[in-house]
Amino acid sequence: MATTGQTRAEERAGKVHVMEEILIFIKHNFRFIWSFIERVNGTLFNLFYKKKLEQILPVVLEECKTPLFTYKELTFVDIYSLHKLICQQPEKDLEFFRPHGFDLSSLKKQLTNSSFLMMGAFEGGKLVGYFFLRFFANRKCFVGRLIDKDYRGKGIGSIMNDIMYETAWRMGFRCLSTISRNNTAVMRAHAKNPTMIVLKELPNDYLLVEFVREAKCTELRAKRGTISDQGAE
């Protein structure tokens, strides 16, 4: 017999699952509706959460400072560097990373979306990593990251994760992502992620996951299992 806590967790996961499927379906099949949703969502985010983000983000970035790399919010000055970074990555590395268009026009347009926070990792003046938070006005956000092929294994991803998760948590947002089972490298990396739980299986071999604080993650993993239980190699 399910406990009250388990029932609530399942209901919570189910609601996120339905929202995710609806959003994916609209994004892929009704671009004009998706554009309208993004405009409305951006307006609501600006109205209710933008000021809070402006207060929290500088604090998180300061706490996550490292001597080797600089992490900061991207501006229009960085768009050409971002475009170059993306174009220099092997096509196979972009197969599962499609948060938006990669042409210059799409990147510039994305930067004007106030509910889509674009950030970068820099070595000196060189952009070597890109990460983002896509906020929704219902206090959920989706995160993702891309690191230059020549800079992987240097701890950049771990700092990116810290910045994304802490920003979402301190704003009171649930921090979510979708991961393909076929993306072996990411599956292996997240199998060791102490903050991640699997919420639901999605169509086309994708998993819906949530990143939660470690103490809470330990409790939820005991109920739901880890990503290793979901098929990581």
BAFITI-947052 format. One record per atom (N, C-alpha, C, O): x, y, z; residue in three letters. Coordinates in steps of 0.1 Angstrom, whole numbers, padded with zeros to 4 digits, always signed. Layout:
XYZALA
...
***
This chain:
+0008-0012+0000MET
+0000+0000+0000MET
+0009+0012+0000MET
+0018+0013+0008MET
+0006+0022-0009ALA
+0014+0034-0010ALA
+0012+0043+0001ALA
+0001+0045+0006ALA
+0023+0049+0006THR
+0022+0059+0017THR
+0017+0072+0011THR
+0017+0074-0001THR
+0013+0082+0020THR
+0008+0095+0015THR
+0020+0102+0008THR
+0017+0108-0002THR
+0032+0101+0013GLY
+0044+0107+0007GLY
+0046+0102-0007GLY
+0049+0109-0016GLY
+0045+0089-0009GLN
+0047+0083-0022GLN
+0037+0087-0032GLN
+0039+0090-0043GLN
+0024+0087-0027THR
+0013+0091-0035THR
+0015+0106-0040THR
+0013+0109-0052THR
+0019+0115-0031ARG
+0021+0129-0035ARG
+0032+0130-0045ARG
+0032+0137-0055ARG
+0043+0122-0043ALA
+0055+0123-0052ALA
+0051+0118-0066ALA
+0055+0124-0076ALA
+0042+0107-0066GLU
+0038+0102-0079GLU
+0029+0112-0086GLU
+0030+0114-0099GLU
+0020+0118-0079GLU
+0011+0129-0085GLU
+0019+0140-0090GLU
+0016+0146-0101GLU
+0029+0144-0082ARG
+0038+0155-0086ARG
+0046+0152-0099ARG
+0046+0160-0108ARG
+0051+0140-0100ALA
+0058+0136-0112ALA
+0049+0135-0124ALA
+0053+0139-0135ALA
+0037+0130-0122GLY
+0027+0129-0132GLY
+0023+0142-0138GLY
+0022+0144-0150GLY
+0022+0153-0130LYS
+0018+0166-0135LYS
+0030+0172-0143LYS
+0027+0177-0154LYS
+0042+0170-0139VAL
+0054+0174-0146VAL
+0054+0167-0160VAL
+0057+0173-0170VAL
+0052+0154-0159HIS
+0052+0146-0171HIS
+0042+0151-0182HIS
+0046+0153-0193HIS
+0030+0154-0178VAL
+0020+0158-0187VAL
+0024+0172-0193VAL
+0022+0174-0205VAL
+0028+0181-0184MET
+0033+0194-0189MET
+0044+0193-0199MET
+0043+0200-0210MET
+0054+0184-0196GLU
+0065+0183-0205GLU
+0060+0178-0219GLU
+0065+0183-0229GLU
+0052+0167-0219GLU
+0047+0162-0231GLU
+0039+0172-0240GLU
+0041+0173-0252GLU
+0031+0180-0233ILE
+0023+0190-0240ILE
+0032+0200-0246ILE
+0030+0204-0258ILE
+0042+0205-0238LEU
+0051+0215-0243LEU
+0059+0210-0255LEU
+0061+0217-0265LEU
+0064+0198-0254ILE
+0072+0192-0265ILE
+0064+0191-0278ILE
+0068+0194-0289ILE
+0051+0186-0276PHE
+0043+0185-0287PHE
+0040+0198-0294PHE
+0040+0199-0306PHE
+0037+0208-0286ILE
+0034+0221-0292ILE
+0047+0227-0299ILE
+0046+0232-0310ILE
+0058+0226-0292LYS
+0070+0231-0297LYS
+0074+0225-0311LYS
+0079+0232-0320LYS
+0072+0212-0312HIS
+0076+0205-0325HIS
+0065+0206-0336HIS
+0068+0204-0347HIS
+0053+0209-0332ASN
+0042+0208-0342ASN
+0034+0221-0344ASN
+0028+0222-0355ASN
+0035+0230-0335PHE
+0028+0243-0337PHE
+0037+0254-0333PHE
+0036+0260-0322PHE
+0046+0258-0342ARG
+0056+0268-0339ARG
+0050+0281-0335ARG
+0055+0288-0327ARG
+0039+0285-0342PHE
+0033+0298-0339PHE
+0027+0298-0325PHE
+0027+0309-0319PHE
+0021+0287-0321ILE
+0016+0286-0307ILE
+0027+0287-0297ILE
+0026+0293-0287ILE
+0038+0280-0300TRP
+0050+0280-0291TRP
+0056+0294-0290TRP
+0059+0298-0279TRP
+0056+0301-0301SER
+0061+0315-0300SER
+0052+0323-0292SER
+0057+0332-0284SER
+0039+0321-0292PHE
+0030+0329-0284PHE
+0032+0325-0269PHE
+0032+0334-0261PHE
+0034+0312-0266ILE
+0036+0307-0253ILE
+0048+0314-0247ILE
+0049+0318-0236ILE
+0059+0314-0255GLU
+0072+0320-0250GLU
+0070+0335-0247GLU
+0076+0340-0238GLU
+0063+0342-0256ARG
+0061+0356-0253ARG
+0053+0358-0240ARG
+0057+0367-0232ARG
+0042+0351-0239VAL
+0034+0352-0226VAL
+0042+0348-0214VAL
+0042+0355-0204VAL
+0049+0337-0215ASN
+0057+0332-0204ASN
+0068+0342-0201ASN
+0071+0345-0189ASN
+0074+0348-0211GLY
+0085+0358-0208GLY
+0079+0370-0201GLY
+0086+0376-0192GLY
+0067+0374-0205THR
+0061+0386-0198THR
+0058+0383-0184THR
+0060+0391-0175THR
+0052+0371-0181LEU
+0049+0367-0167LEU
+0062+0366-0159LEU
+0062+0370-0147LEU
+0072+0360-0165PHE
+0085+0358-0158PHE
+0091+0372-0154PHE
+0095+0374-0143PHE
+0090+0381-0164ASN
+0095+0394-0161ASN
+0088+0401-0150ASN
+0094+0407-0141ASN
+0075+0399-0150LEU
+0066+0405-0140LEU
+0068+0400-0126LEU
+0069+0408-0116LEU
+0070+0387-0124PHE
+0070+0381-0111PHE
+0084+0376-0106PHE
+0086+0375-0094PHE
+0093+0373-0115TYR
+0105+0366-0111TYR
+0118+0373-0115TYR
+0129+0370-0110TYR
+0118+0382-0125LYS
+0130+0388-0130LYS
+0138+0395-0120LYS
+0151+0393-0119LYS
+0132+0403-0111LYS
+0139+0410-0101LYS
+0146+0400-0091LYS
+0157+0402-0087LYS
+0139+0389-0088LYS
+0145+0379-0079LYS
+0157+0373-0086LYS
+0167+0370-0079LYS
+0157+0370-0098LEU
+0168+0364-0106LEU
+0180+0374-0105LEU
+0191+0369-0103LEU
+0177+0386-0107GLU
+0188+0396-0107GLU
+0195+0398-0094GLU
+0206+0402-0093GLU
+0188+0394-0083GLN
+0193+0394-0070GLN
+0201+0382-0067GLN
+0212+0382-0061GLN
+0196+0370-0072ILE
+0202+0357-0068ILE
+0214+0354-0077ILE
+0224+0349-0072ILE
+0213+0356-0090LEU
+0224+0352-0099LEU
+0238+0357-0096LEU
+0247+0349-0095LEU
+0239+0370-0093PRO
+0253+0375-0090PRO
+0259+0368-0077PRO
+0271+0365-0077PRO
+0250+0365-0068VAL
+0255+0358-0055VAL
+0260+0344-0059VAL
+0270+0340-0054VAL
+0252+0337-0067VAL
+0256+0323-0070VAL
+0268+0323-0079VAL
+0277+0315-0076VAL
+0270+0332-0088LEU
+0282+0333-0096LEU
+0294+0336-0088LEU
+0305+0331-0091LEU
+0292+0345-0078GLU
+0304+0348-0069GLU
+0308+0336-0061GLU
+0320+0334-0059GLU
+0298+0329-0056GLU
+0301+0317-0048GLU
+0308+0306-0056GLU
+0315+0297-0051GLU
+0305+0306-0069CYS
+0311+0295-0078CYS
+0323+0299-0086CYS
+0327+0293-0095CYS
+0329+0310-0082LYS
+0341+0315-0089LYS
+0352+0305-0088LYS
+0354+0298-0078LYS
+0360+0304-0099THR
+0372+0295-0099THR
+0384+0303-0105THR
+0382+0312-0112THR
+0396+0298-0102PRO
+0407+0306-0107PRO
+0410+0304-0122PRO
+0416+0312-0128PRO
+0405+0293-0128LEU
+0408+0289-0142LEU
+0398+0295-0152LEU
+0402+0299-0163LEU
+0385+0294-0148PHE
+0375+0298-0157PHE
+0365+0308-0151PHE
+0363+0308-0139PHE
+0359+0316-0160THR
+0349+0326-0155THR
+0336+0322-0160THR
+0334+0318-0172THR
+0326+0323-0152TYR
+0312+0320-0155TYR
+0303+0332-0154TYR
+0303+0339-0144TYR
+0296+0335-0165LYS
+0288+0348-0165LYS
+0277+0347-0175LYS
+0276+0338-0183LYS
+0267+0356-0173GLU
+0256+0357-0182GLU
+0261+0362-0196GLU
+0269+0371-0196GLU
+0255+0356-0206LEU
+0259+0361-0220LEU
+0252+0374-0224LEU
+0241+0376-0219LEU
+0258+0382-0232THR
+0252+0394-0238THR
+0253+0393-0253THR
+0259+0383-0258THR
+0248+0403-0260PHE
+0249+0403-0274PHE
+0263+0403-0279PHE
+0266+0398-0290PHE
+0273+0408-0272VAL
+0287+0408-0275VAL
+0292+0394-0277VAL
+0301+0391-0284VAL
+0286+0384-0270ASP
+0291+0370-0269ASP
+0284+0361-0280ASP
+0288+0350-0281ASP
+0274+0367-0287ILE
+0266+0358-0296ILE
+0275+0352-0307ILE
+0273+0340-0310ILE
+0284+0359-0313TYR
+0292+0354-0323TYR
+0302+0343-0318TYR
+0305+0333-0325TYR
+0306+0345-0305SER
+0315+0335-0299SER
+0307+0322-0296SER
+0312+0311-0298SER
+0294+0324-0292LEU
+0285+0312-0290LEU
+0283+0305-0303LEU
+0283+0292-0303LEU
+0280+0312-0314HIS
+0278+0306-0327HIS
+0290+0298-0331HIS
+0289+0287-0336HIS
+0302+0304-0329LYS
+0315+0297-0332LYS
+0317+0285-0324LYS
+0320+0274-0329LYS
+0314+0286-0311LEU
+0315+0274-0302LEU
+0307+0263-0307LEU
+0311+0251-0308LEU
+0294+0265-0310ILE
+0285+0255-0314ILE
+0289+0249-0327ILE
+0289+0237-0329ILE
+0293+0257-0337CYS
+0297+0252-0350CYS
+0310+0244-0349CYS
+0312+0235-0358CYS
+0318+0246-0339GLN
+0331+0238-0338GLN
+0329+0224-0332GLN
+0339+0217-0331GLN
+0317+0221-0327GLN
+0315+0209-0320GLN
+0311+0198-0330GLN
+0304+0201-0340GLN
+0316+0185-0328PRO
+0312+0175-0337PRO
+0296+0173-0338PRO
+0290+0175-0328PRO
+0291+0170-0349GLU
+0277+0169-0351GLU
+0271+0159-0342GLU
+0259+0161-0337GLU
+0278+0148-0339LYS
+0272+0138-0330LYS
+0270+0144-0316LYS
+0262+0139-0308LYS
+0278+0154-0312ASP
+0277+0160-0299ASP
+0264+0169-0298ASP
+0260+0172-0287ASP
+0259+0173-0309LEU
+0247+0182-0309LEU
+0235+0174-0312LEU
+0224+0179-0312LEU
+0236+0161-0314GLU
+0224+0153-0317GLU
+0214+0153-0307GLU
+0202+0154-0310GLU
+0218+0154-0294PHE
+0208+0154-0283PHE
+0208+0168-0276PHE
+0202+0169-0265PHE
+0214+0178-0282PHE
+0214+0191-0277PHE
+0208+0201-0287PHE
+0215+0206-0295PHE
+0195+0203-0286ARG
+0187+0211-0295ARG
+0178+0221-0287ARG
+0166+0220-0290ARG
+0183+0229-0278PRO
+0173+0238-0271PRO
+0167+0249-0279PRO
+0157+0255-0275PRO
+0173+0252-0290HIS
+0169+0263-0299HIS
+0177+0263-0312HIS
+0186+0254-0313HIS
+0174+0272-0321GLY
+0181+0272-0333GLY
+0196+0277-0331GLY
+0198+0284-0321GLY
+0205+0273-0339PHE
+0219+0276-0337PHE
+0224+0286-0347PHE
+0236+0290-0346PHE
+0216+0291-0356ASP
+0220+0302-0365ASP
+0221+0315-0357ASP
+0215+0316-0347ASP
+0228+0325-0363LEU
+0230+0337-0355LEU
+0217+0344-0352LEU
+0215+0350-0342LEU
+0207+0344-0362SER
+0194+0350-0360SER
+0187+0344-0348SER
+0181+0351-0340SER
+0187+0331-0347SER
+0180+0324-0336SER
+0187+0327-0323SER
+0180+0328-0313SER
+0200+0327-0323LEU
+0207+0330-0310LEU
+0204+0344-0305LEU
+0202+0346-0293LEU
+0204+0353-0314LYS
+0201+0367-0310LYS
+0187+0368-0305LYS
+0184+0375-0295LYS
+0178+0361-0312LYS
+0164+0362-0307LYS
+0162+0355-0294LYS
+0155+0360-0285LYS
+0169+0344-0292GLN
+0168+0337-0279GLN
+0173+0346-0267GLN
+0168+0345-0256GLN
+0183+0354-0270LEU
+0189+0362-0260LEU
+0179+0373-0255LEU
+0181+0378-0244LEU
+0170+0376-0264THR
+0160+0386-0260THR
+0148+0380-0252THR
+0140+0388-0246THR
+0148+0367-0250ASN
+0138+0360-0243ASN
+0142+0361-0228ASN
+0151+0354-0223ASN
+0135+0369-0220SER
+0139+0372-0206SER
+0137+0359-0197SER
+0143+0359-0186SER
+0129+0350-0202SER
+0127+0337-0194SER
+0137+0327-0197SER
+0136+0315-0192SER
+0147+0330-0206PHE
+0157+0320-0210PHE
+0170+0326-0207PHE
+0175+0335-0214PHE
+0177+0321-0196LEU
+0189+0326-0191LEU
+0201+0319-0198LEU
+0202+0307-0196LEU
+0209+0326-0206MET
+0220+0321-0213MET
+0233+0325-0206MET
+0235+0336-0204MET
+0241+0315-0203MET
+0254+0317-0196MET
+0265+0310-0203MET
+0263+0301-0211MET
+0277+0315-0200GLY
+0289+0309-0206GLY
+0300+0307-0196GLY
+0301+0314-0186GLY
+0309+0297-0200ALA
+0322+0295-0193ALA
+0333+0301-0202ALA
+0334+0297-0213ALA
+0342+0309-0196PHE
+0352+0316-0204PHE
+0366+0312-0198PHE
+0368+0312-0186PHE
+0375+0310-0207GLU
+0389+0310-0204GLU
+0396+0323-0209GLU
+0398+0324-0221GLU
+0398+0332-0201GLY
+0402+0345-0206GLY
+0390+0351-0213GLY
+0379+0352-0208GLY
+0392+0354-0226GLY
+0382+0360-0234GLY
+0375+0349-0243GLY
+0367+0353-0251GLY
+0379+0337-0242LYS
+0374+0326-0251LYS
+0363+0319-0244LYS
+0364+0314-0233LYS
+0352+0318-0251LEU
+0340+0310-0247LEU
+0342+0296-0249LEU
+0344+0291-0260LEU
+0342+0288-0238VAL
+0345+0274-0239VAL
+0334+0265-0234VAL
+0335+0252-0234VAL
+0323+0271-0230GLY
+0311+0263-0226GLY
+0299+0272-0226GLY
+0300+0284-0223GLY
+0288+0266-0228TYR
+0275+0273-0228TYR
+0265+0265-0220TYR
+0264+0253-0221TYR
+0257+0272-0211PHE
+0247+0265-0203PHE
+0235+0275-0202PHE
+0237+0287-0203PHE
+0223+0269-0198PHE
+0211+0278-0198PHE
+0201+0272-0188PHE
+0202+0261-0184PHE
+0192+0281-0185LEU
+0180+0278-0177LEU
+0168+0284-0185LEU
+0168+0296-0187LEU
+0159+0275-0188ARG
+0146+0280-0194ARG
+0135+0280-0183ARG
+0131+0269-0179ARG
+0132+0292-0179PHE
+0122+0293-0168PHE
+0108+0293-0173PHE
+0105+0299-0184PHE
+0099+0287-0166PHE
+0085+0288-0168PHE
+0078+0295-0156PHE
+0082+0293-0145PHE
+0067+0302-0159ALA
+0061+0310-0149ALA
+0054+0302-0138ALA
+0050+0307-0128ALA
+0053+0289-0141ASN
+0047+0280-0131ASN
+0058+0274-0121ASN
+0056+0264-0114ASN
+0069+0281-0121ARG
+0080+0278-0112ARG
+0087+0265-0115ARG
+0090+0257-0105ARG
+0088+0262-0127LYS
+0096+0250-0132LYS
+0106+0256-0142LYS
+0104+0266-0149LYS
+0118+0250-0142CYS
+0128+0254-0153CYS
+0135+0241-0158CYS
+0136+0231-0151CYS
+0140+0242-0170PHE
+0147+0232-0177PHE
+0161+0237-0179PHE
+0163+0248-0184PHE
+0171+0228-0177VAL
+0185+0232-0178VAL
+0192+0224-0189VAL
+0188+0213-0192VAL
+0203+0229-0194GLY
+0212+0222-0203GLY
+0225+0228-0204GLY
+0227+0240-0201GLY
+0235+0221-0210ARG
+0248+0226-0211ARG
+0256+0219-0223ARG
+0253+0208-0227ARG
+0266+0227-0228LEU
+0274+0222-0238LEU
+0288+0227-0236LEU
+0290+0239-0233LEU
+0298+0218-0235ILE
+0312+0222-0233ILE
+0321+0219-0245ILE
+0319+0208-0251ILE
+0330+0228-0248ASP
+0338+0226-0260ASP
+0346+0213-0259ASP
+0350+0209-0248ASP
+0347+0206-0270LYS
+0353+0193-0271LYS
+0367+0192-0265LYS
+0371+0182-0260LYS
+0374+0204-0266ASP
+0388+0204-0261ASP
+0389+0208-0246ASP
+0400+0208-0241ASP
+0378+0210-0240TYR
+0378+0215-0226TYR
+0370+0206-0216TYR
+0367+0209-0205TYR
+0367+0194-0221ARG
+0359+0185-0213ARG
+0369+0178-0203ARG
+0381+0176-0206ARG
+0364+0174-0192GLY
+0372+0167-0182GLY
+0380+0177-0173GLY
+0389+0173-0166GLY
+0377+0190-0173LYS
+0384+0200-0166LYS
+0376+0205-0154LYS
+0379+0215-0148LYS
+0364+0199-0151GLY
+0356+0203-0140GLY
+0346+0214-0144GLY
+0339+0219-0135GLY
+0345+0218-0156ILE
+0336+0229-0161ILE
+0322+0225-0159ILE
+0313+0233-0154ILE
+0318+0213-0163GLY
+0305+0208-0162GLY
+0299+0208-0147GLY
+0288+0212-0145GLY
+0308+0205-0138SER
+0304+0204-0124SER
+0300+0218-0119SER
+0291+0220-0112SER
+0308+0228-0123ILE
+0305+0242-0118ILE
+0293+0247-0125ILE
+0285+0254-0119ILE
+0291+0244-0138MET
+0279+0247-0145MET
+0267+0242-0138MET
+0257+0249-0136MET
+0268+0229-0134ASN
+0257+0223-0127ASN
+0254+0230-0114ASN
+0242+0233-0111ASN
+0264+0234-0106ASP
+0262+0241-0094ASP
+0255+0254-0096ASP
+0246+0258-0088ASP
+0259+0261-0106ILE
+0253+0274-0109ILE
+0238+0273-0113ILE
+0229+0280-0108ILE
+0235+0263-0122MET
+0222+0261-0127MET
+0213+0257-0115MET
+0202+0262-0113MET
+0217+0247-0108TYR
+0209+0241-0097TYR
+0206+0251-0086TYR
+0195+0253-0082TYR
+0217+0258-0082GLU
+0215+0267-0071GLU
+0206+0279-0075GLU
+0198+0284-0067GLU
+0208+0284-0087THR
+0199+0295-0092THR
+0185+0291-0092THR
+0176+0298-0087THR
+0182+0279-0097ALA
+0168+0274-0097ALA
+0163+0272-0083ALA
+0152+0277-0080ALA
+0170+0265-0075TRP
+0166+0262-0061TRP
+0163+0275-0053TRP
+0153+0276-0046TRP
+0173+0284-0054ARG
+0171+0296-0045ARG
+0160+0305-0050ARG
+0154+0313-0043ARG
+0156+0304-0063MET
+0144+0311-0068MET
+0131+0304-0065MET
+0120+0309-0067MET
+0132+0292-0059GLY
+0120+0284-0056GLY
+0114+0277-0068GLY
+0102+0274-0069GLY
+0123+0274-0078PHE
+0119+0267-0090PHE
+0123+0252-0090PHE
+0134+0249-0084PHE
+0115+0243-0095ARG
+0119+0229-0097ARG
+0129+0229-0109ARG
+0126+0236-0119ARG
+0140+0222-0108CYS
+0150+0221-0118CYS
+0150+0208-0125CYS
+0152+0197-0120CYS
+0146+0208-0138LEU
+0143+0196-0146LEU
+0152+0196-0159LEU
+0158+0205-0163LEU
+0152+0184-0164SER
+0159+0182-0177SER
+0153+0169-0184SER
+0148+0161-0177SER
+0156+0168-0197THR
+0153+0155-0204THR
+0166+0150-0209THR
+0174+0157-0214THR
+0167+0136-0207ILE
+0180+0130-0211ILE
+0176+0118-0220ILE
+0167+0110-0217ILE
+0183+0116-0231SER
+0181+0105-0240SER
+0189+0093-0235SER
+0201+0094-0231SER
+0183+0081-0235ARG
+0190+0069-0231ARG
+0201+0066-0241ARG
+0211+0060-0237ARG
+0200+0071-0253ASN
+0210+0069-0263ASN
+0222+0078-0262ASN
+0232+0076-0269ASN
+0221+0088-0253ASN
+0232+0097-0251ASN
+0241+0091-0240ASN
+0240+0094-0228ASN
+0249+0081-0244THR
+0257+0073-0234THR
+0265+0081-0225THR
+0266+0078-0213THR
+0272+0091-0230ALA
+0281+0099-0222ALA
+0274+0106-0211ALA
+0278+0107-0199ALA
+0262+0112-0214VAL
+0255+0120-0204VAL
+0248+0110-0194VAL
+0247+0113-0182VAL
+0243+0099-0199MET
+0238+0089-0190MET
+0248+0084-0180MET
+0245+0083-0168MET
+0260+0082-0184ARG
+0271+0078-0175ARG
+0274+0089-0165ARG
+0275+0086-0153ARG
+0275+0101-0170ALA
+0278+0112-0161ALA
+0268+0114-0150ALA
+0271+0117-0139ALA
+0255+0114-0154HIS
+0244+0116-0145HIS
+0242+0105-0136HIS
+0235+0106-0125HIS
+0246+0093-0139ALA
+0245+0081-0130ALA
+0252+0084-0117ALA
+0249+0078-0107ALA
+0262+0093-0117LYS
+0270+0097-0105LYS
+0265+0110-0100LYS
+0271+0115-0090LYS
+0255+0116-0105ASN
+0251+0129-0101ASN
+0243+0127-0088ASN
+0232+0121-0088ASN
+0248+0133-0076PRO
+0241+0130-0063PRO
+0229+0138-0061PRO
+0222+0137-0051PRO
+0225+0147-0071THR
+0213+0155-0069THR
+0202+0151-0078THR
+0191+0157-0078THR
+0203+0140-0086MET
+0194+0137-0097MET
+0185+0125-0094MET
+0190+0115-0089MET
+0172+0127-0097ILE
+0163+0116-0096ILE
+0155+0115-0109ILE
+0153+0125-0116ILE
+0151+0103-0113VAL
+0144+0100-0125VAL
+0129+0101-0122VAL
+0124+0095-0113VAL
+0122+0110-0128LEU
+0107+0112-0126LEU
+0099+0103-0135LEU
+0089+0097-0130LEU
+0102+0102-0147LYS
+0093+0095-0157LYS
+0101+0092-0170LYS
+0110+0098-0174LYS
+0096+0081-0176GLU
+0101+0078-0189GLU
+0092+0085-0199GLU
+0079+0085-0198GLU
+0098+0091-0210LEU
+0091+0099-0220LEU
+0092+0091-0233LEU
+0100+0082-0234LEU
+0084+0095-0243PRO
+0086+0088-0256PRO
+0099+0090-0262PRO
+0107+0099-0258PRO
+0103+0081-0272ASN
+0115+0081-0279ASN
+0128+0080-0271ASN
+0138+0086-0273ASN
+0126+0071-0260ASP
+0138+0068-0252ASP
+0143+0080-0244ASP
+0155+0080-0241ASP
+0135+0089-0240TYR
+0139+0100-0232TYR
+0135+0098-0217TYR
+0124+0091-0215TYR
+0142+0103-0208LEU
+0139+0103-0194LEU
+0137+0118-0189LEU
+0144+0127-0193LEU
+0126+0120-0181LEU
+0124+0132-0175LEU
+0131+0131-0161LEU
+0127+0123-0153LEU
+0140+0140-0158VAL
+0147+0140-0145VAL
+0146+0153-0138VAL
+0143+0163-0144VAL
+0148+0152-0125GLU
+0148+0165-0116GLU
+0160+0165-0108GLU
+0165+0154-0103GLU
+0166+0177-0106PHE
+0177+0179-0097PHE
+0173+0185-0084PHE
+0167+0196-0084PHE
+0175+0178-0073VAL
+0171+0183-0060VAL
+0183+0183-0051VAL
+0193+0177-0053VAL
+0181+0190-0039ARG
+0192+0190-0030ARG
+0195+0176-0025ARG
+0187+0168-0024ARG
+0208+0174-0022GLU
+0213+0161-0020GLU
+0205+0153-0009GLU
+0203+0141-0011GLU
+0202+0159+0002ALA
+0195+0152+0013ALA
+0181+0147+0008ALA
+0177+0136+0011ALA
+0175+0156+0001LYS
+0161+0152-0005LYS
+0163+0141-0015LYS
+0155+0133-0017LYS
+0174+0143-0023CYS
+0176+0133-0034CYS
+0178+0119-0028CYS
+0173+0109-0034CYS
+0185+0118-0017THR
+0187+0104-0011THR
+0174+0098-0007THR
+0172+0086-0009THR
+0165+0106-0002GLU
+0152+0101+0002GLU
+0144+0097-0010GLU
+0137+0086-0009GLU
+0143+0105-0020LEU
+0135+0102-0032LEU
+0141+0091-0040LEU
+0133+0083-0046LEU
+0154+0090-0040ARG
+0160+0079-0048ARG
+0157+0065-0041ARG
+0155+0055-0048ARG
+0155+0065-0028ALA
+0151+0053-0022ALA
+0138+0048-0026ALA
+0135+0036-0026ALA
+0129+0058-0030LYS
+0116+0054-0035LYS
+0115+0052-0050LYS
+0108+0043-0054LYS
+0123+0060-0058ARG
+0121+0060-0072ARG
+0133+0053-0079ARG
+0131+0049-0091ARG
+0144+0051-0073GLY
+0156+0045-0080GLY
+0165+0056-0086GLY
+0161+0067-0088GLY
+0177+0052-0090THR
+0186+0061-0097THR
+0186+0059-0112THR
+0178+0050-0117THR
+0194+0067-0119ILE
+0194+0066-0133ILE
+0200+0052-0137ILE
+0197+0047-0148ILE
+0209+0047-0129SER
+0215+0034-0132SER
+0204+0023-0133SER
+0205+0014-0140SER
+0193+0025-0125ASP
+0182+0015-0125ASP
+0174+0017-0138ASP
+0166+0008-0142ASP
+0176+0028-0145GLN
+0168+0031-0157GLN
+0176+0028-0170GLN
+0171+0030-0181GLN
+0188+0021-0168GLY
+0194+0016-0180GLY
+0207+0023-0184GLY
+0212+0021-0195GLY
+0214+0030-0175ALA
+0227+0035-0179ALA
+0237+0024-0180ALA
+0237+0014-0172ALA
+0247+0026-0189GLU
+0257+0016-0191GLU
+0269+0018-0181GLU
+0278+0011-0181GLU
***
